[in-house]
């Protein structure tokens, strides 16, 4: 919880820590948009290709849908 006047600073601080903990590849994957109508997608967590109909990444198990 932060005071409303400190929200912008708190957000920048959290984002800085988040970015410092991820590799450039992981940051790029985190911006992935999953198209649930597409036949195949790339998992934003591990980057593996998976069949969207499966509802989860076969590599890391992240659920979608």
N, C-alpha and C positions, 0 to 999 in steps of 0.2 A: 504494500500500500504506500502510495506517495501523495503528497499534497498536489493539488491541481497545478500549482505554479511550477512544480518540479517534474511534470510529466515528460516534457521534451528531453530534459537532461537524463531522466531515468531510462527513457527509450533508447537514446543514443548510447548510454552505458551498457545496457543489455545487448544491443546490437554489436557493439565493439567486442564484448566478451564472446558472443556467439561466433562472430567472424574469426576471432583469434583461435578458437577451438576447432575450426573446420578447415580442411584443405580447400584449395581453389576448386578442385573437382567436386567436392561435397557441397560447396556453396552453390555451384552451378546447378547440380542436381536438385537442390532444395527449391530452385525456382521453376522446376518442371511442372507443367500443367498436364494432368491426366485427362484424356478424352475417353470417357466411359463408353462412348459409342464406337470408338475405333476398335479394330480387331486385335491390335497389338499395341502395347505401350512400353515405355522404359520406366523402371522403378526409380522414384526419386531418392529412395534410401540407399540402394546398392548399385543402381544403373543397369541391372539385368533386364533383358527383354522378357515380357510375359504376355500370355493371352489374356486379354481383358475379361473375357467371360469367366475365367477361373476365379476372379474376385480377390486373388492374392498373388503376391510375387512368389514364384516357385523357388527363388534363390534365398530370400531373407524372410519371407512370410508376411510382409507388410500387407494389410488388408485394404481393399478398395471397394467403393460402392456404397 
